[in-house]
Amino acid sequence: MNPESQAKLKNEIAERLADDRRLLDQLREEIRPLRSEVRRIQPRSSTSISLVGADGGNNRIQFDPFLVQLVRVVDSSNNEYCLEAITPTTSVTALSQRQFDEQTPMGDLMGLLGCRDLSELSHMIRRNEDDRPKSPSWVQVYRELMEWAILLSLVRKRQFGTDTLIVFDGLLRSKVFAGDLFRRYIDTIRQSVEETYLRDRRRIYLVGMAKHSKVLSRYRLAMALEGVLRTDYPAFVEIPRDIEVNAYVWSEYARGNEVEAAGGEINKFVGGKMFFVKFGASAHDPIWPVDVFAHQAHEAQTVLGHMLSDAVNGFPIPCYPRCLQKAHENAALVDFDFAMLQDHVLDGLRGLLGPKAPTMDELRLQEFDPAQSRYG
């Protein structure tokens, strides 16, 4: 870009920002009341565990016309709860039946919600036994549903020796469930938590944590200007639903049970109450979006106190829950594990190709993406 173009662009950006100055003023006005609502986090000790699903988008296999994707869910103690290889053309009907035949966590979830087929559990999964083109996106939906299913299985069936904090990877809200099934799912989680306490006198606390949030992105600058969460101690602040609504294109993604109780539309997608949390003791430490389980929102001080004990030992990301980082490390398929996965796929392809199998070895010696050399 030549100097004249840069100067023109700089002037246009300055003009647009000046025109939109009122937007920043509005954001500051919306966030200003939260400054007096900031609360200090008092540390509490408990066991913390986290569930994470391997990110299929990071596991791209070469020479795979079948688009094999791995569905794998592990926890921070490296317990593996699910390991499946799925393709977009995998029969949804057969996959659904397998959940019941093998008594998987997904099968338990479907049974509890009265679903016999994955297409009944999610409107984003359709039967695919016809000849129409198959979209690979349903595999991602299946992966998310499996994470929810394993979370429920963990809460319902695991014996906890101490009070335990479960940190879910992502906010406690979802739009992949059909109809009001997510609402019923959340009610089942609540019942299981209550039954565990009555049976074993053990508290199970549930939170969802995300690295990013549209709400936090929208208000980050306004919060800094207004001094919200600029404390020299770990702190949190509850985010009102109306501030959430302002940040989301689809308002139902921020509609909680309290909106329904006030006569609003039924809550079908939200199972948590959002808080902004700073685990560090510096005014400049990172702020994270955290969903406290909606039925435990009144215990936010206790729940976040348990999170703090885990987050202060965060590594390699400081002031970020260590259990979640360990779960991500365990779930990631890198180095030797990924090389083995790649070899399994290639071996399968060789078996299909028969006498043409040497063609596969020829292709492996070629540059996979020659266009990348333009960046060298």
DAFENRA-V817556 format. One record per pair of residues at least 12 apart in sequence whose C-alpha atoms are under 10 Angstrom apart, sorted by the first residue. I is the first residue (numbers start at 1). J is the second residue. Records with the same first field share a line. If there is no record, write none. Layout:
# DAFENRA-V817556
I = J + J
This chain:
# DAFENRA-V817556
24 = 218 + 219 + 221 + 222
25 = 222
26 = 222
27 = 218 + 219 + 220 + 221 + 222 + 223 + 243 + 246
28 = 219 + 220 + 221 + 222 + 223 + 224 + 225 + 226
29 = 222 + 226
30 = 219 + 222 + 223 + 242 + 243 + 246
31 = 219 + 220 + 222 + 223 + 225 + 226 + 227 + 228 + 239 + 240 + 243
32 = 222 + 223 + 225 + 226 + 227 + 228
33 = 226 + 228
34 = 223 + 226 + 227 + 228 + 229 + 237 + 238 + 239 + 240
35 = 223 + 226 + 227 + 228 + 229 + 230 + 237
36 = 228 + 229 + 237
37 = 228 + 229 + 236 + 237 + 238 + 239
38 = 228 + 229 + 230 + 231 + 235 + 236 + 237 + 238 + 276 + 277
39 = 229 + 231 + 233 + 234 + 235 + 236 + 237 + 238 + 277 + 301
40 = 229 + 231 + 232 + 233 + 234 + 235 + 236 + 237 + 277 + 278 + 279 + 301 + 304 + 305
41 = 233 + 234 + 235 + 236 + 277 + 278 + 279 + 300 + 301 + 302 + 303 + 304 + 305 + 306 + 307 + 308
42 = 233 + 234 + 235 + 301 + 302 + 303 + 304 + 305 + 306 + 308 + 309
43 = 234 + 301 + 302 + 303 + 304 + 305 + 306 + 307 + 308 + 309 + 310 + 312
44 = 301 + 302 + 303 + 304 + 305 + 306 + 307 + 308 + 309 + 310
45 = 163 + 164 + 165 + 302 + 305 + 306 + 307 + 308 + 309 + 310
46 = 162 + 163 + 164 + 165 + 203 + 204 + 205 + 303 + 305 + 306 + 307 + 309 + 310
47 = 160 + 161 + 162 + 163 + 164 + 165 + 166 + 204 + 306 + 307 + 309 + 310 + 323
48 = 76 + 162 + 163 + 164 + 165 + 166 + 167 + 204 + 205 + 206 + 306 + 307 + 309 + 310 + 321 + 322 + 323 + 324
49 = 75 + 76 + 77 + 164 + 165 + 166 + 167 + 168 + 310 + 321 + 322 + 323 + 324 + 326 + 327
50 = 74 + 75 + 76 + 77 + 78 + 151 + 165 + 166 + 167 + 168 + 169 + 206 + 207 + 208 + 321 + 322 + 323 + 324 + 325 + 326 + 327 + 328
51 = 73 + 74 + 75 + 76 + 77 + 78 + 79 + 80 + 81 + 147 + 148 + 150 + 151 + 154 + 166 + 167 + 168 + 169 + 170 + 323 + 324 + 326 + 327 + 328 + 331
52 = 72 + 73 + 74 + 75 + 76 + 147 + 151 + 167 + 168 + 169 + 170 + 324 + 325 + 326 + 327 + 328 + 329 + 330 + 331 + 332
53 = 70 + 71 + 72 + 73 + 74 + 75 + 80 + 81 + 82 + 83 + 143 + 144 + 146 + 147 + 169 + 327 + 328 + 330 + 331 + 332
54 = 70 + 71 + 72 + 73 + 74 + 83 + 143 + 327 + 328 + 329 + 330 + 331 + 332 + 333
55 = 69 + 70 + 71 + 72 + 73 + 140 + 143 + 328 + 331 + 332 + 333
56 = 68 + 69 + 70 + 71 + 72 + 139 + 140 + 143 + 332 + 333
57 = 69 + 70 + 140
58 = 332 + 333 + 334
59 = 332 + 333 + 334 + 338 + 341 + 342
60 = 338 + 342
61 = 338 + 339 + 341 + 342 + 343 + 345 + 346
62 = 342 + 343 + 345 + 346 + 363 + 364 + 368
63 = 342 + 345 + 346 + 349 + 360 + 363 + 364 + 368
64 = 342 + 345 + 346 + 348 + 349
65 = 87 + 349
66 = 86 + 87 + 88 + 89 + 90 + 345 + 349
67 = 86 + 87 + 88 + 89 + 136
68 = 85 + 86 + 87 + 88 + 89 + 90 + 136 + 139 + 345
69 = 84 + 85 + 86 + 87 + 88 + 136 + 139 + 140 + 143
70 = 82 + 83 + 84 + 85 + 86 + 87 + 139 + 140 + 143 + 333 + 341
71 = 83 + 84 + 85 + 86 + 139 + 140 + 142 + 143 + 144 + 146 + 147
72 = 84 + 85 + 143 + 146 + 147 + 331 + 332 + 333
73 = 143 + 144 + 146 + 147 + 150 + 327 + 328 + 330 + 331
74 = 147 + 150 + 326 + 327 + 328 + 329 + 330 + 331 + 332
75 = 166 + 167 + 168 + 323 + 324 + 326 + 327 + 328 + 329 + 330 + 331
76 = 167 + 322 + 323 + 324 + 325 + 326 + 327 + 328 + 329 + 330 + 331
77 = 323 + 326 + 327 + 330
78 = 326 + 327 + 328 + 329 + 330 + 331
79 = 327 + 330 + 331
80 = 330 + 331
81 = 104 + 105 + 146 + 147 + 150 + 153 + 154
82 = 104 + 105 + 106 + 143 + 146 + 147 + 150
84 = 143
86 = 136 + 139 + 142 + 143
87 = 134 + 135 + 136 + 138 + 139
88 = 128 + 133 + 134 + 135 + 136 + 137 + 138 + 139 + 140
89 = 127 + 128 + 129 + 130 + 133 + 134 + 135 + 136 + 139
90 = 127 + 128 + 129 + 134 + 139
91 = 126 + 127 + 128 + 129 + 130
92 = 117 + 118 + 119 + 125 + 126 + 127 + 128 + 129 + 138
93 = 116 + 117 + 118 + 119 + 126 + 127 + 128 + 129
94 = 117 + 118 + 127 + 129
95 = 117 + 118
96 = 110 + 115 + 116 + 117 + 118 + 119
97 = 116 + 117 + 118
99 = 111 + 116 + 117 + 118
100 = 116 + 117
104 = 146 + 149 + 150 + 153
105 = 146 + 147 + 148 + 149 + 150 + 151 + 152 + 153 + 154
106 = 118 + 142 + 145 + 146 + 147 + 148 + 149 + 150 + 152 + 153
107 = 146 + 149
108 = 149 + 150 + 152 + 153
109 = 121 + 145 + 146 + 148 + 149 + 150 + 152 + 153 + 185 + 188
110 = 149 + 181
112 = 184 + 185 + 188
113 = 180 + 181 + 182 + 184 + 185 + 188
114 = 181
115 = 181
118 = 142 + 145 + 177 + 178
119 = 177 + 178
120 = 177 + 178 + 179 + 181
121 = 142 + 145 + 176 + 177 + 178 + 179 + 181 + 182
122 = 138 + 141 + 142 + 145 + 175 + 176 + 177 + 178 + 179 + 181 + 182
123 = 138 + 141 + 175 + 176 + 177 + 178 + 179
124 = 137 + 138 + 139 + 140 + 141 + 142 + 175 + 176 + 177 + 178
125 = 137 + 138 + 139 + 140 + 141 + 142 + 176 + 177 + 178
126 = 138
138 = 176
141 = 175 + 176 + 177
142 = 176
144 = 174 + 176
145 = 174 + 176 + 177
147 = 168 + 169
148 = 168 + 172 + 174 + 182 + 185
149 = 185
151 = 166 + 167 + 168 + 189 + 206
152 = 185 + 186 + 188 + 189 + 190 + 192
153 = 189 + 192
154 = 166 + 189 + 192
155 = 188 + 189 + 190 + 191 + 192 + 193 + 195 + 196 + 204 + 205 + 206
156 = 188 + 189 + 190 + 191 + 192 + 193 + 195 + 196
157 = 192 + 196
158 = 196
159 = 196 + 200 + 202
160 = 196 + 200 + 201 + 202 + 203 + 204
161 = 200 + 201 + 202
162 = 200 + 201 + 202 + 203 + 204
163 = 197 + 201 + 202 + 203 + 204 + 205 + 306
164 = 202 + 203 + 204 + 205 + 206 + 303 + 306
165 = 203 + 204 + 205 + 206 + 207 + 303 + 304 + 306 + 307 + 310 + 323
166 = 204 + 205 + 206 + 207 + 208 + 307 + 323 + 324
167 = 205 + 206 + 207 + 208 + 209 + 290 + 291 + 292 + 307 + 321 + 323 + 324 + 327
168 = 206 + 207 + 208 + 209 + 210 + 290 + 291 + 324
169 = 207 + 208 + 209 + 210 + 211 + 324 + 325 + 327 + 328
170 = 207 + 208 + 209 + 210 + 211 + 212 + 213 + 289 + 290 + 291
171 = 207 + 208 + 209 + 210 + 211 + 212 + 213 + 270 + 271 + 272 + 273 + 274 + 289 + 290 + 291 + 292 + 293
172 = 186 + 206 + 207 + 208 + 209 + 210 + 269 + 270 + 271 + 272 + 273 + 274 + 290 + 291 + 292 + 293 + 294
173 = 186 + 208 + 253 + 254 + 268 + 269 + 270 + 271 + 272 + 273 + 291 + 293
174 = 253 + 268 + 269 + 270 + 271
175 = 252 + 253 + 268 + 269 + 270
176 = 269
177 = 268 + 269
178 = 268 + 269
179 = 268 + 269
180 = 266 + 267 + 268 + 269
181 = 268 + 269
182 = 267 + 268 + 269 + 270 + 271
183 = 257 + 266 + 267 + 268 + 269 + 270 + 271
184 = 268
185 = 271
186 = 268 + 269 + 270 + 271 + 272 + 293 + 294 + 295
187 = 271 + 295
189 = 206 + 271 + 293 + 295
190 = 204 + 206 + 293 + 294 + 295 + 296
192 = 204
193 = 205 + 206
204 = 296 + 303
205 = 292 + 293 + 295 + 296 + 299 + 300 + 302 + 303 + 304 + 306 + 307
206 = 272 + 291 + 292 + 293 + 294 + 295 + 296 + 303
207 = 271 + 272 + 273 + 274 + 290 + 291 + 292 + 293 + 294 + 296 + 297 + 300 + 303 + 304 + 307
208 = 271 + 272 + 273 + 274 + 289 + 290 + 291 + 292 + 293
209 = 274 + 275 + 288 + 289 + 290 + 291 + 292 + 320 + 321 + 324
210 = 288 + 289 + 290 + 291
211 = 287 + 288 + 289 + 290 + 320
212 = 287 + 288 + 289 + 290
213 = 244 + 247 + 248 + 288 + 289 + 290
214 = 244 + 246 + 247 + 248 + 249 + 289
215 = 239 + 243 + 244 + 245 + 246 + 247 + 248 + 274 + 276 + 289
216 = 239 + 244 + 247 + 275 + 276 + 287 + 288 + 289
217 = 247
218 = 243 + 244 + 246 + 247 + 248
219 = 243 + 247
220 = 287
224 = 283 + 284
227 = 283
228 = 276 + 283
229 = 276 + 277 + 278 + 282 + 283 + 284 + 285 + 286 + 287
230 = 278 + 281 + 282 + 283 + 284 + 285 + 287
231 = 278 + 280 + 281 + 282 + 283 + 284 + 285
232 = 280 + 281 + 282 + 283 + 284 + 285
233 = 278 + 279 + 280 + 281 + 282 + 283 + 285
234 = 277 + 278 + 279 + 280 + 281 + 282 + 283 + 285 + 304 + 305 + 308 + 312 + 319
235 = 276 + 277 + 278 + 279 + 280 + 281 + 283 + 287 + 301 + 304 + 305 + 308
236 = 275 + 276 + 277 + 278 + 279 + 287 + 288 + 289 + 290 + 300 + 301 + 304
237 = 274 + 275 + 276 + 277 + 278 + 300
238 = 273 + 274 + 275 + 276 + 277 + 290 + 291 + 292 + 297 + 300
239 = 273 + 274 + 275 + 276 + 289
240 = 254 + 273 + 274 + 275
241 = 254 + 255 + 256 + 258 + 259 + 273 + 274
242 = 254 + 255
244 = 274
252 = 265 + 266 + 267 + 268 + 269 + 270
253 = 267 + 268 + 269 + 270 + 271
254 = 267 + 269 + 270 + 271 + 272 + 273 + 274
255 = 267 + 268 + 269 + 270 + 271 + 272 + 273
256 = 268 + 269 + 270 + 271 + 272 + 273 + 294
257 = 270 + 271 + 272 + 273 + 294 + 295
258 = 294
270 = 291 + 293 + 294
271 = 291 + 292 + 293 + 294 + 295
272 = 290 + 291 + 292 + 293 + 294 + 295 + 296 + 297
273 = 290 + 291 + 292 + 293 + 294 + 295 + 296 + 297 + 298 + 300
274 = 289 + 290 + 291 + 292 + 293 + 294 + 297
275 = 287 + 288 + 289 + 290 + 291 + 292 + 297 + 300 + 304
276 = 288 + 289 + 290 + 291
277 = 289 + 290 + 304 + 307 + 308
278 = 308 + 311 + 319 + 320
279 = 304 + 305 + 307 + 308 + 309 + 310 + 311 + 312 + 314 + 318 + 319 + 320 + 321
280 = 308 + 311 + 312 + 318 + 319 + 320
281 = 312 + 319
285 = 318 + 319
286 = 318 + 319 + 320
287 = 319 + 320
288 = 319 + 320
290 = 304
292 = 304
307 = 320 + 321 + 322 + 323
308 = 320 + 321
309 = 321 + 322
310 = 322 + 323 + 324
311 = 323 + 324 + 325
314 = 326
346 = 360 + 361 + 364
347 = 360
